[in-house]
Amino acid sequence: GNSTKKIDYEVADPNVKFGKTIYYKISQYDFDNKSNFTEIISVESEPILNVFYGNSLINYTLNKKGKQQLNIYNLNGQLLYKETVEGSGSIPWDKPGFYIIEIPQLGLHQKLIVQ
């Protein structure tokens, strides 16, 4: 349609290779079939770690391909658990507290509260 207000759009690219620079050029097509193109923009992709707790499990998803070391620390910095992981999975966990989940090779940290 048409608008006098700014409209923001967002798109997730399922083919992103993490740790790479990605280049995009966006095209806009009008109702009269005319098109405009943006300048080429670059985006630095970064790996993401998602962690949540439920049903006595620490569930994790890492969007970086390949095996990675996952560490769990308490607030004193004591390493409580470590495992080589890939993709997504679950770790049995029934200890209440505040923890830091880390993927050291990627510099990723995630806080986790278990009640």
Buried (B, 14 or more C-beta within 10 A) or exposed (E): EEEEEEEEEEEEEEEEEBEEEBEEEEEEEEEEEEEEEEEEEEEEBBBEBEBEBEEEBBBBEBBBEEEBEBBBBEEEEEEBBEEEBEEEBEBEBEEEEEBBBBBEEBEBBBEBEBE
